[in-house]
């Protein structure tokens, strides 16, 4: 996975790590990863970027967690699309 060009405060990094460890989130991400690695990486980047923007906009911890989960799972439906379709230009 590529390195992000933005950094999250340590507490938010820990919060995002806990989102990725959530059983439901983890299951959905692994299902997407099995179909399309690029989509998986995109979902993780969007989740982190969402939290970064939330920090910049002074969201509280509960809002940061919610936006992190939503950003991470925004493309979860891709797990039901065959990889050959996702890769078409």
N, C-alpha and C positions, 0 to 999 in steps of 0.2 A: 504494500500500500504506500502511496506517496505521502510525503511529509506535508502537513498543513502549514500554510504561510502565516498563521495567526496562532497566538497562544492564549489559553484559558487560564484564569487564576487557579491555583492549586485546588482550592475547595470545589471549584466547578469541574475540574478535571476528574476529581474523585467522584463527584456526583454523576458525571457522564459514564465513568467506569461502572458505577453501580447500575445505571440504566442498561448498559451492555450485558450485565450479569443477570438481569431480570429474566426469569425463565421464559416468559412469553415472548419478550423482545428477542432473546437469544434464539428461540425456535424459529421465529419468522425470519431473522437474519440468515440463519443457516439454510433455511429452505430457499431463500433467494440466492445465496452464495452457491448452492448446488446447481442452480440453473444458469446463473450469470454472474461471474466474479465482479465485473465492472459495475453492475447495478448495486451489488453489495457494498463496494467501496464508495460509490456515490452516496448511498444511504447513510453510511457512517460519516462521511464528510458533511452532508447536509445537517445531520444531527449536531455535530460539533459547531458548525457555522451558525446554526440557529441559537445555540447557547451563547456563542460569542456575541451575537447581535443582542441577545437578551441582557447580557452583562453590560454592554455598551448603553443599553436603554434602561438600566437600573431596575430590572425585574427582580422580584423577590425569589427566594429559593424554590418555592412551590411552582411559580411560573416558569422558572428556568428548567426545572425537571420536566414539566409538562411540554414545553416547547422543544426540549431535547428529545423526548420520546416521540413527539409528533414529527419532528424533522427526520428522525431516524426511520420511522415506519411509513413515511409518506408514499413510498413506492412499493409497499408490501404486496400489492396485487401482481407485481411482476413475477412472483413465484409461480403463478398459474399460466404464464405465457411461455411457450417453448423458447429455449435459447436461440434456436435458428431464426425465430421471428424477431427477437430482441436485437440480434446482430445485423439485421438487414438495414442498409442505408437508404 
